[in-house]
């Protein structure tokens, strides 16, 4: 992704959440994921986006990760320092399913709005 595209996504994330979010094109630290939202030890909110996201899924993945930062207050971790693909996914729990479900609903709402208002 071009640097100006990443900056635009960061502006979008900041606008939708009211929070300062750094967006990086980088394989997420958690294996087999297209995107990951986390917080650095210094308090910076981060979204990592895989360069391998299929074009038809890209907008949804971006909105999904932004939704996590809108809906949750993340604890600081060292995920931002981990090498890509080196962390295993956490086992599914009720909390994780609710978190993912909420992010999916928010992303779908934002994507529907975008598609409705796009004059393409």
C-alpha positions, -999 to 999 in steps of 0.1 A, spaced: 0 0 0 13 35 -8 22 56 22 -5 82 14 -31 54 15 -19 44 50 -21 80 61 -57 83 47 -67 51 65 -52 65 97 -72 97 93 -104 76 87 -96 56 118 -90 87 139 -123 102 126 -144 71 132 -130 65 167 -120 99 181 -86 82 189 -52 85 174 -44 53 156 -12 43 137 -19 21 107 9 -1 94 10 -24 64 26 -54 80 18 -90 85 1 -92 119 20 -108 147 -8 -133 152 -5 -160 126 -32 -165 99 -49 -131 103 -54 -103 79 -55 -75 105 -48 -69 141 -56 -41 165 -34 -35 196 -18 -9 219 19 -3 224 35 -1 258 37 37 252 0 39 247 -1 42 209 -31 25 193 -20 4 163 -36 -15 134 -15 -39 114 -29 -48 80 -15 -77 60 -3 -69 25 -20 -102 15 -56 -91 21 -76 -98 -11 -88 -66 -27 -125 -76 -22 -119 -80 15 -96 -50 22 -122 -23 31 -140 -47 54 -108 -58 72 -98 -21 77 -132 -12 91 -133 -43 113 -99 -34 129 -110 3 133 -142 -10 150 -121 -29 176 -104 4 186 -138 22 187 -155 -4 209 -126 -14 232 -100 0 255 -69 -21 248 -43 -30 274 -8 -22 264 11 -52 251 44 -61 232 24 -74 202 37 -44 181 73 -57 186 66 -94 178 77 -107 144 49 -113 119 31 -146 122 49 -156 154 20 -155 178 -7 -181 179 -44 -171 180 -60 -172 214 -85 -199 220 -121 -188 212 -140 -176 243 -174 -160 248 -156 -127 253 -136 -130 220 -167 -141 201 -186 -111 214 -157 -88 205 -154 -102 170 -191 -101 165 -194 -65 176 -165 -55 153 -182 -74 124 -215 -56 130 -198 -22 132 -177 -28 101 -208 -40 81 -227 -9 92 -199 14 81 -193 -5 48 -231 -4 40 -230 34 46 -200 38 23 -215 17 -5 -248 36 -2 -231 70 -4 -204 62 -30 -214 76 -64 -193 52 -85 
